[in-house]
Amino acid sequence: MTIENTIVLNQANLPSLPKSITVPNYDRSKVTSGIVHIGVGGFHRSHEAFYTDEYMQQSGDLSWGICGVGLREGDRKMQSILKDQDYLYTLIVRHPNGQVENRVIGCLTDFLLSCDAPQKVVDKMASDETKIVSLTITEGGYNFNPVTDEFDFTHPDVVHDLANPGSPRLVFGYLAAALKVRKDAGKKPFTVQSCDNIQHNGNMTRKMLLAYVGQFDQDLAEWISQNVAFPNAMVDRITPATTPADMAYLADEVGVKDNWPVVCEPFIQWIIEDKFSDARPMWEQVGAQFVTDVTPYEKMKIRLLNAGHSVLGILGSIEEQETIDGAVQEPLFARYLRLFMDSEVTPILDPVDGIDLTEYKDVLFERFANPNIKDNLSRICLESSSKVSTFLLPTLLQNLANGGEIKCATLVIAAWCYYSDKQVNKNGKALDINDVMSADLHKAAQQTANDPLAFLQLDSIFAEVKKQPRFVTEYQKQIEALYANSDIKSQMQDVLAQAQ
Ligand code: CS2
């Protein structure tokens, strides 16, 4: 059934929205923004904003609105759509059985674009009302060299920011400027809360910020290191990119016109270290878990879920798979992924309090197979250079160090070379590759026909792993077979057969 009259999503229309969509029960005009969030993409909107909206609904504490910040020109579209909708958007939660829950999230209060008004962003972060600055800036946004884990001062944006502190491009310039205002005013700092898929994401943020600030203001760096809390956290909710079909669904079947809704799975998890510089929302009242040490949880999640995604993403892309659910429903891919998880990841995980790893993996397979979450492999393979370095190589290195299995992960690296070289799937369809390193990846991969180890020359990714003869031998075997036969499936079968 198609609904004839759609209602535009905005504040004035909230009371007239159809009953099938849940709306905020709190008075949005009373919300103040205790949180500034940098990187308002789908994931932030399905995760931290969901928890915060739910918390404000349940507690009536309205001091935790979120002011969004975009650091890139590419954020303008989101900013303009959300502004037109009074910062409201719909969260569409799709269950595997077809059930759908639609909910309007009301906790976003504003959206600033740093390229338009850098000082406004600093002022907002420095204002007394702000207690937390949270981040989803992707793995690449932390600007660390994945081999050394040190801040990359050679990055052109860093060079720019050090020369132009009044109009920085990267997050560190804003954090530094706003924290300096707090320090100079003798005030408490805000908490800096990373929500990205990096192990010890808080420690990493701290280390990168201190390295950056240490370049020009030792006193500030010292004050940050003494006073600012950077809680580590594990974040989880699969959130595919929004498609025109999602907007059409809302308009035609629900009767709401929303120009940028978010779709996600029902599963949600947030495990956070309870160390904050100042007040925080009691997110534990709405399902988040506070712990003293998040290390085992984040390792489990990143090495199983995120790396599992990359395994399916890279192998599936050079076949003819389009989505995660499609890939995992193919028995060969499912068996391969399970072997990777069981034989290469599980042995290196630490015991995780309250979690049965077999059950955790079973649930992951159910989540990946949700037929109503069309998580495109092009999203999964976005910025693979950061993802492989963060999600997969640490596992490989650990297995190399302690004699563990490496075949599944090594074939994924060989497949990534093939993918970067050919840039098409097995039917000749062009792959949608988005990676800051894509030109370098392509160039190195193209040399493979002459030198089977050419791809490993990319030192910023492979410097450590290529020092390991066991890896190099296995990689060479895999890459030669792949270039000789162009048949990834038979190689996946070989790896499975050898494991029996
Ligand atoms: C994905 C993540 O992009 C990726 O690599 O693995 O976006 C993943 O869907 C989320 O981390 C789920 O919590």
Residues whose N, C-alpha, C, O or C-beta is under 5 A from the ligand:
A	BS01	CS2	N197 V235 D236 R237 I238 T239 L305 N306 H309 R379 I380
